[in-house]
């Protein structure tokens, strides 16, 4: 056997081996947390999970939903960041992690948000709940209603801060990921607060004025350079929990670990998940900013409707696919019939990878068109006659 033949045979064998080896050769990490999930935020795609639907005590990651409800109310304009929040005796009495608000102390709602997002203040959470809903009980009802709206079937709250060790206060890693996604995608300004490592607030009480330093409970801010948030939690029942968010190469990941055996372990588990996610993920994006052709309208006061995309399209690939081969086709009827309301879906942009459909984006009417009446038809005839 010649030397040339041996070398050629070696190359052929290596090539065959490469073809038989999966492109994604990264194994999912082995974690100490009994329940976890890794999700990409913009698409909601789950990258890996273990016991993610298992109901567990959430401790202070309960406050993710607390923050959602607070920002929901900010969005209505009924409350503002500069609204004044007064601390009640009940709010002051909260144990666990706190920022030592005094009864009668007034802080802006923005400061209260920082106290919750940075230092996980239980007293601040209850103060916000009472300010928004009148009582913690009524606020918790809003939290459970919001959980229902998000389809969180494995979630039920009994307080707004996570101190409860009741068996009826529970959630799952998957539900935490969903509510985390809701918070950071609907209210991305929350990341301005969750990225704070330390910041001073000022207590003004009848006993005088003093400064207090808020210190983040999320040590990933110093351990993992792409960290953006989000929330820690720990009690004797829940053990150590964390919903960690990170952003790298335009990919936003959410890693949730529940029931980790130690404070150190939960951060190590989260980093392992995030590193795994970034090692296997590639994101395809189509901004859908190009102009679409108008569509004929039958029986309308005008004959054509302008069209727009509902929004961008994003697809997360974890299989090592060639995203350059994604094909996009526009599916529209020959015409639509009046009446048409702006925002009505009239078609879709369909995306395929290797011949398989991977998603779509609705195409909407960009105008409202009423159904034509007798006078409208006369006007059309007149315009045709006049050559208009």
KOLFIKOL-63433 format. One line per 8 residues: number of its first residue (from 1); for each residue x, y, z of C-alpha. Coordinates in nm, 4 decimals. Layout:
BEGIN
NUM	X,Y,Z ~ ...
END
This chain:
BEGIN
1	0.0000,0.0000,0.0000 ~ 0.1567,0.3294,-0.1103 ~ 0.2102,0.6222,0.1242 ~ -0.0155,0.8386,-0.0941 ~ -0.2978,0.5857,-0.0714 ~ -0.2671,0.5666,0.3094 ~ -0.2865,0.9462,0.3437 ~ -0.5871,0.9634,0.1105
9	-0.7621,0.6849,0.3012 ~ -0.6991,0.8687,0.6291 ~ -0.8576,1.1870,0.4928 ~ -1.1615,0.9934,0.3638 ~ -1.2147,0.8248,0.7011 ~ -1.1852,1.1574,0.8859 ~ -1.4329,1.3188,0.6439 ~ -1.6851,1.0375,0.6956
17	-1.6432,1.0683,1.0720 ~ -1.7126,1.4421,1.0560 ~ -2.0264,1.3815,0.8517 ~ -2.1512,1.1301,1.1073 ~ -2.0772,1.3603,1.4028 ~ -2.3652,1.5914,1.5035 ~ -2.2903,1.9580,1.4416 ~ -2.4023,2.0392,1.7944
25	-2.1451,1.8425,1.9898 ~ -2.1965,2.0343,2.3140 ~ -2.3610,1.8289,2.5874 ~ -2.6178,1.9891,2.8163 ~ -2.4521,2.0762,3.1473 ~ -2.4869,1.8595,3.4579 ~ -2.6254,2.0779,3.7369 ~ -2.6798,2.0323,4.1073
33	-3.0147,2.2116,4.0963 ~ -3.2969,1.9547,4.0755 ~ -3.5137,2.1822,3.8600 ~ -3.3980,2.4193,3.5876 ~ -3.4717,2.5640,3.2464 ~ -3.2886,2.7698,2.9851 ~ -3.4957,2.9899,2.7528 ~ -3.4200,3.2419,2.4779
41	-3.6129,3.5583,2.5563 ~ -3.7155,3.6999,2.2169 ~ -3.8577,3.3713,2.0851 ~ -3.9490,3.1966,2.4094 ~ -3.7728,2.8849,2.2819 ~ -3.6599,2.6380,2.5453 ~ -3.2995,2.5268,2.4945 ~ -3.2798,2.2714,2.7757
49	-3.4687,2.1840,3.0918 ~ -3.5015,1.9371,3.3767 ~ -3.8102,1.8961,3.5959 ~ -3.9093,2.2426,3.4759 ~ -4.2789,2.1860,3.5458 ~ -4.2249,2.0716,3.9030 ~ -4.4012,2.2919,4.1576 ~ -4.1568,2.4364,4.4084
57	-4.1404,2.7105,4.6697 ~ -4.0010,3.0203,4.4925 ~ -3.8795,3.2395,4.7810 ~ -3.7963,3.5916,4.6592 ~ -3.8128,3.5173,4.2885 ~ -4.1812,3.5738,4.3684 ~ -4.0873,3.9408,4.3279 ~ -4.0587,3.8954,3.9504
65	-4.4374,3.8936,3.9401 ~ -4.4495,4.1752,4.1947 ~ -4.2417,4.3867,3.9571 ~ -4.4604,4.2932,3.6597 ~ -4.7707,4.4194,3.8394 ~ -4.5920,4.7393,3.9455 ~ -4.4835,4.8113,3.5881 ~ -4.8302,4.7235,3.4581
73	-4.9655,5.0057,3.6728 ~ -4.6899,5.2425,3.5664 ~ -4.7941,5.1707,3.2092 ~ -5.1507,5.2873,3.2780 ~ -5.0313,5.6241,3.4045 ~ -5.2241,5.5828,3.7310 ~ -4.8943,5.5798,3.9164 ~ -4.5601,5.7377,3.8273
81	-4.1992,5.6763,3.9169 ~ -4.2076,5.9911,4.1279 ~ -4.5258,5.8877,4.3111 ~ -4.4819,5.8928,4.6878 ~ -4.5080,5.5586,4.8682 ~ -4.5582,5.5583,5.2455 ~ -4.4437,5.2646,5.4561 ~ -4.7026,5.1132,5.6904
89	-4.6347,4.9432,6.0211 ~ -4.7161,4.6134,5.8521 ~ -4.4680,4.6720,5.5702 ~ -4.1994,4.7694,5.8212 ~ -4.2584,4.4438,6.0116 ~ -4.1462,4.2218,5.7239 ~ -3.8522,3.9989,5.8099 ~ -3.5920,3.8425,5.5831
97	-3.4138,4.0665,5.3354 ~ -3.5134,4.4267,5.3920 ~ -3.4013,4.7841,5.3391 ~ -3.5178,4.8958,5.6863 ~ -3.7988,5.1289,5.5886 ~ -3.9565,5.2970,5.8912 ~ -4.3280,5.3360,5.9572 ~ -4.4429,5.6603,5.7981
105	-4.1319,5.6871,5.5814 ~ -4.1982,5.8169,5.2302 ~ -3.9982,5.7094,4.9261 ~ -4.0570,5.7549,4.5550 ~ -4.1944,5.4545,4.3703 ~ -3.8716,5.4427,4.1690 ~ -3.6676,5.4097,4.4900 ~ -3.9024,5.1339,4.6057
113	-3.8466,4.9526,4.2744 ~ -3.4711,4.9745,4.3282 ~ -3.5128,4.8385,4.6808 ~ -3.6990,4.5388,4.5368 ~ -3.4879,4.4773,4.2259 ~ -3.1460,4.5336,4.3826 ~ -3.1690,4.4416,4.7501 ~ -3.4821,4.2213,4.7398
121	-3.6465,4.4268,5.0125 ~ -3.9498,4.2523,5.1559 ~ -4.0574,4.5708,5.3321 ~ -4.0361,4.7607,5.0027 ~ -4.2420,4.4937,4.8238 ~ -4.5255,4.5185,5.0750 ~ -4.5103,4.9005,5.0717 ~ -4.5493,4.8950,4.6926
129	-4.8324,4.6420,4.7137 ~ -5.0260,4.8523,4.9626 ~ -4.9684,5.1672,4.7584 ~ -5.0958,5.0132,4.4347 ~ -5.3779,4.7886,4.5544 ~ -5.4632,4.9134,4.9029 ~ -5.3475,4.5946,5.0731 ~ -5.1048,4.3112,5.0161
137	-5.3992,4.0702,4.9842 ~ -5.5533,4.2689,4.6993 ~ -5.2149,4.3029,4.5304 ~ -5.1582,3.9259,4.5502 ~ -5.4952,3.8810,4.3782 ~ -5.3574,4.0946,4.0941 ~ -5.0456,3.8767,4.0847 ~ -5.2500,3.5582,4.0548
145	-5.4708,3.7141,3.7878 ~ -5.1595,3.8108,3.5901 ~ -5.0226,3.4590,3.6289 ~ -5.3478,3.3231,3.4884 ~ -5.3289,3.5622,3.1924 ~ -4.9776,3.4354,3.1168 ~ -5.0988,3.0742,3.1275 ~ -4.8901,2.9857,3.4328
153	-5.0696,2.6690,3.5376 ~ -4.8121,2.5751,3.8005 ~ -4.8094,2.9061,3.9854 ~ -5.0027,3.0437,4.2816 ~ -4.9023,3.3263,4.5135 ~ -4.9984,3.3965,4.8735 ~ -4.7725,3.6962,4.9354 ~ -4.5874,3.9547,4.7289
161	-4.2348,3.8947,4.8540 ~ -4.1847,3.5176,4.8892 ~ -4.1560,3.4882,5.2660 ~ -4.4468,3.2451,5.2789 ~ -4.3626,2.8791,5.3319 ~ -4.7217,2.7754,5.2645 ~ -4.7693,2.4795,5.0312 ~ -5.0117,2.7016,4.8392
169	-4.7361,2.9461,4.7453 ~ -4.5596,2.7822,4.4535 ~ -4.4340,2.8109,4.0999 ~ -4.2136,2.6127,3.8594 ~ -3.8900,2.6830,3.6766 ~ -4.0798,2.7024,3.3482 ~ -4.3343,2.9474,3.4861 ~ -4.0560,3.1606,3.6343
177	-3.8890,3.1722,3.2919 ~ -4.2172,3.2795,3.1315 ~ -4.2789,3.5570,3.3839 ~ -3.9136,3.6646,3.3583 ~ -3.9527,3.6856,2.9822 ~ -4.2688,3.8927,3.0232 ~ -4.0903,4.1350,3.2539 ~ -3.7753,4.1918,3.0478
185	-3.9412,4.2014,2.7050 ~ -4.2493,4.4083,2.7943 ~ -4.0661,4.6326,3.0405 ~ -3.6976,4.6303,2.9372 ~ -3.6380,4.9342,3.1597 ~ -3.6332,4.6919,3.4536 ~ -3.2796,4.6024,3.3459 ~ -3.1687,4.9548,3.4340
193	-3.2405,4.8585,3.7934 ~ -3.1376,4.4922,3.7981 ~ -2.7913,4.5814,3.6639 ~ -2.7213,4.8030,3.9660 ~ -2.4508,4.6551,4.1906 ~ -2.4617,4.9153,4.4673 ~ -2.6494,5.2407,4.5158 ~ -2.7313,5.4593,4.8137
201	-3.0814,5.5625,4.9147 ~ -3.1715,5.8175,5.1801 ~ -3.3971,5.7403,5.4763 ~ -3.5839,6.0467,5.6007 ~ -3.7745,5.9678,5.9202 ~ -3.8760,6.1339,6.2465 ~ -3.5444,6.0114,6.3826 ~ -3.3481,6.2040,6.1224
209	-3.1798,6.1470,5.7869 ~ -2.9437,5.8619,5.7058 ~ -2.7978,5.6914,5.4012 ~ -2.8423,5.3219,5.3290 ~ -2.6516,5.1265,5.0648 ~ -2.8495,4.8904,4.8464 ~ -2.6313,4.5909,4.7586 ~ -2.7366,4.3530,4.4838
217	-2.8193,3.9971,4.5852 ~ -2.7287,3.8845,4.2317 ~ -2.3582,3.7982,4.2467 ~ -2.3612,3.7115,3.8760 ~ -2.3238,4.0831,3.8127 ~ -1.9606,4.0418,3.9194 ~ -1.9152,3.6794,3.8104 ~ -2.0561,3.6778,3.4555
225	-1.9865,3.9704,3.2264 ~ -2.3040,3.9448,3.0169 ~ -2.5434,3.9454,3.3140 ~ -2.8388,4.1853,3.2966 ~ -3.0495,4.0589,3.5919 ~ -3.2760,3.9309,3.7304 ~ -3.3786,3.7961,4.0729 ~ -3.2527,3.5725,4.3510
233	-3.4450,3.3961,4.6248 ~ -3.3770,3.1663,4.9187 ~ -3.5588,3.0248,5.2196 ~ -3.5174,2.7068,5.4208 ~ -3.7996,2.5512,5.2182 ~ -3.7127,2.6823,4.8724 ~ -3.3364,2.6459,4.9209 ~ -3.1501,2.8638,4.6673
241	-3.3273,2.9919,4.3552 ~ -3.2281,3.2247,4.0748 ~ -3.3673,3.3650,3.7531 ~ -3.0600,3.4902,3.5662 ~ -3.0791,3.6985,3.2493 ~ -2.7894,3.7721,3.0167 ~ -2.7334,3.9370,2.6795 ~ -2.4545,3.8474,2.4370
249	-2.4279,3.8743,2.0577 ~ -2.7865,4.0034,2.0435 ~ -2.9124,3.6847,2.2124 ~ -3.0964,3.7265,2.5424 ~ -3.1087,3.4181,2.7627 ~ -3.3029,3.3359,3.0781 ~ -3.1616,3.0671,3.3073 ~ -3.3785,2.9581,3.5992
257	-3.2535,2.7253,3.8715 ~ -3.4654,2.6185,4.1686 ~ -3.3720,2.4224,4.4779 ~ -2.9948,2.4578,4.4478 ~ -2.8213,2.3274,4.7621 ~ -2.6133,2.6409,4.8250 ~ -2.5782,3.0066,4.7398 ~ -2.2591,2.9390,4.5455
265	-2.4099,2.6486,4.3544 ~ -2.7056,2.8442,4.2180 ~ -2.4728,3.0954,4.0530 ~ -2.2457,2.8218,3.9163 ~ -2.5494,2.6351,3.7799 ~ -2.6806,2.9509,3.6145 ~ -2.3442,3.0254,3.4538 ~ -2.3218,2.6688,3.3254
273	-2.6641,2.7046,3.1651 ~ -2.5839,3.0427,3.0106 ~ -2.2477,2.9246,2.8752 ~ -2.4168,2.6202,2.7252 ~ -2.6869,2.8343,2.5688 ~ -2.4411,3.0694,2.4037 ~ -2.2312,2.7768,2.2789 ~ -2.5184,2.6198,2.0853
281	-2.7414,2.9135,1.9879 ~ -2.7612,3.1105,1.6651 ~ -3.0341,3.3680,1.6084 ~ -3.1904,3.4451,1.2693 ~ -3.3568,3.7848,1.2465 ~ -3.5641,3.9495,0.9760 ~ -3.6572,4.3073,1.0650 ~ -3.9402,4.3091,0.8073
289	-3.8925,4.6764,0.7302 ~ -3.9305,4.6563,0.3522 ~ -4.2410,4.8018,0.1927 ~ -4.5133,4.5565,0.0957 ~ -4.7314,4.5914,-0.2142 ~ -5.0871,4.7138,-0.1607 ~ -5.3752,4.4686,-0.1988 ~ -5.6981,4.5177,-0.3995
297	-6.0106,4.5789,-0.1910 ~ -6.3489,4.4595,-0.3111 ~ -6.6511,4.6712,-0.2236 ~ -6.4609,4.9392,-0.0376 ~ -6.4690,5.3184,-0.0494 ~ -6.1145,5.2903,-0.1849 ~ -5.9787,5.0190,-0.4097 ~ -5.6500,4.9319,-0.2392
305	-5.5162,4.8798,0.1116 ~ -5.1596,4.9413,0.2230 ~ -5.0003,4.6528,0.4099 ~ -4.7429,4.6223,0.6901 ~ -4.5757,4.3384,0.8766 ~ -4.6971,4.2754,1.2298 ~ -4.3342,4.2836,1.3409 ~ -3.9918,4.1256,1.2980
313	-3.9290,3.7518,1.2767 ~ -3.6810,3.5708,1.4976 ~ -3.5775,3.2085,1.4968 ~ -3.3357,3.0451,1.7388 ~ -3.1366,2.7519,1.6046 ~ -2.9534,2.5112,1.8361 ~ -2.8838,2.2405,1.5780 ~ -2.6049,2.4106,1.3832
321	-2.8220,2.4704,1.0766 ~ -2.7248,2.6968,0.7884 ~ -2.9453,2.9950,0.8653 ~ -2.8485,3.1505,0.5336 ~ -3.0702,2.8930,0.3634 ~ -3.3885,3.0161,0.5335 ~ -3.6489,3.1031,0.2707 ~ -3.9245,3.3605,0.3073
329	-4.2451,3.3623,0.1025 ~ -4.5356,3.6078,0.1108 ~ -4.8828,3.4560,0.1210 ~ -5.1672,3.6946,0.0306 ~ -5.5132,3.6509,-0.1212 ~ -5.5863,3.7999,-0.4626 ~ -5.8090,4.0580,-0.2933 ~ -5.9801,4.1361,0.0361
337	-6.3382,4.2447,0.0976 ~ -6.4458,4.5623,0.2746 ~ -6.4997,4.6582,0.5491 ~ -6.1387,4.6368,0.6656 ~ -6.0038,4.7599,0.9987 ~ -5.6481,4.8731,1.0451 ~ -5.4587,4.5887,1.2083 ~ -5.6661,4.3116,1.0510
345	-5.4529,4.0152,0.9438 ~ -5.4834,3.9616,0.5695 ~ -5.1869,3.7316,0.5007 ~ -4.8545,3.6116,0.6315 ~ -4.4848,3.5865,0.5640 ~ -4.3826,3.2218,0.5915 ~ -4.0301,3.1113,0.6784 ~ -3.8877,2.7699,0.5913
353	-3.5580,2.5989,0.6699 ~ -3.4645,2.2951,0.4617 ~ -3.8215,2.2834,0.3353 ~ -3.9712,2.2794,0.6851 ~ -4.1861,2.5645,0.8133 ~ -4.0193,2.7299,1.1136 ~ -4.2566,3.0191,1.1694 ~ -4.4474,3.3106,1.0242
361	-4.5339,3.6765,1.0719 ~ -4.8803,3.8141,1.0050 ~ -4.9295,4.0788,0.7376 ~ -5.1780,4.3444,0.8428 ~ -5.3888,4.6103,0.6797 ~ -5.2349,4.9483,0.7548 ~ -5.5620,5.1338,0.6932 ~ -5.9301,5.1212,0.7808
369	-6.1588,5.0986,0.4763 ~ -6.5359,5.1231,0.5045 ~ -6.7746,4.9321,0.2831 ~ -6.8799,5.1384,-0.0172 ~ -7.2359,5.2696,-0.0362 ~ -7.4520,5.3905,-0.3225 ~ -7.3014,5.7405,-0.3144 ~ -6.9478,5.6014,-0.3119
377	-7.0139,5.4013,-0.6291 ~ -7.1594,5.7114,-0.7981 ~ -6.8465,5.9047,-0.7032 ~ -6.6249,5.6293,-0.8502 ~ -6.8214,5.6405,-1.1766 ~ -6.7915,6.0198,-1.1848 ~ -6.4167,6.0035,-1.1309 ~ -6.3806,5.7493,-1.4124
385	-6.5885,5.9702,-1.6386 ~ -6.3721,6.2720,-1.5577 ~ -6.0556,6.0739,-1.6037 ~ -5.9455,6.1314,-1.2456
END
